[in-house]
Amino acid sequence: MLGTTDDGDLAVIKTFGNPEGTIVLFNEYFFYRLAILINIPMPKSGI
């Protein structure tokens, strides 16, 4: 799902109940944090 932030920026919104299952959200968050820890440039993200 695509939405907009209060600043007018576009944001991808992921929710529970997606066709791939809820573990996908955990996997994406885990590897996002891992990439940040090893200094791989990543776009800003949040929960």
N, C-alpha and C positions, 0 to 999 in steps of 0.2 A: 504494500500500500504506500502511496506517495502522499505526503502532507507538507504543510508549511509551518515554520516556526513563528514565534512572536516577532522575530526580526524580518520575516518575509523570505527566509532561506528555505530551499526545498530539503526535505528529509525523508528517508526511507523508514517506514514504520513496520516492525515485525511483531506479530501477535502469537499467542498460544493458539493451538488448534490448526496450525498450518498443515498442508498435506504431507510434508516431510517428517512431522512429529516434533515434539517439544525439545528433544535432545539437540536439534539443530541450533536453537537459540543459545544453549549452553556452549556448544562447540564453537560457534562464531565468537561469543564473548571471550571464552578461554583463549583462543588463538589470537584474538585482537590484543588482549592483555599481554600475551607472550611476545607478540611483535613489538609492542611498546617497550617491554623490558629489554629486548635485545636491539633496540634503536632502529627498527625498521620504520620508515615514515608511513604513517597511517592518518586517515582523516579523523577529525574529532568525532567521538562516539559517546553514547551515554545510555543509561537505563532510566 
